[in-house]
Amino acid sequence: MDKKLLEILACPLCKSTLIYRQNEQELICKADHLAFPIRDGIPVMLEDDARQLTNEEMDALDNK
């Protein structure tokens, strides 16, 4: 994932900063508890394609 692209991308819902999870190929919005997929190197920033993060995943993010 290109660092410059990551710097300009924001959550389409709340406009907050996203966290890049390389192993999972996702961009995480902690505010909305959503994970946006990255498919073939392209972030899919659609709410309908995002998955809801579990409480365990949110706890793990908070502990990093």
HELIX and SHEET records of a PDB file:
HELIX    1   1 LYS A    3  ILE A    8  1                                   6    
HELIX    2   2 GLU A   47  ASP A   49  5                                   3    
HELIX    3   3 ASN A   55  ASP A   62  1                                   8    
SHEET    1   A 4 ILE A  19  ARG A  21  0                                        
SHEET    2   A 4 GLU A  26  CYS A  29 -1                                        
SHEET    3   A 4 LEU A  34  ARG A  39 -1                                        
SHEET    4   A 4 ILE A  42  PRO A  43 -1                                        
SHEET    1   B 4 ILE A  19  ARG A  21  0                                        
SHEET    2   B 4 GLU A  26  CYS A  29 -1                                        
SHEET    3   B 4 LEU A  34  ARG A  39 -1                                        
SHEET    4   B 4 ARG A  51  GLN A  52 -1                                        
END                                                                             
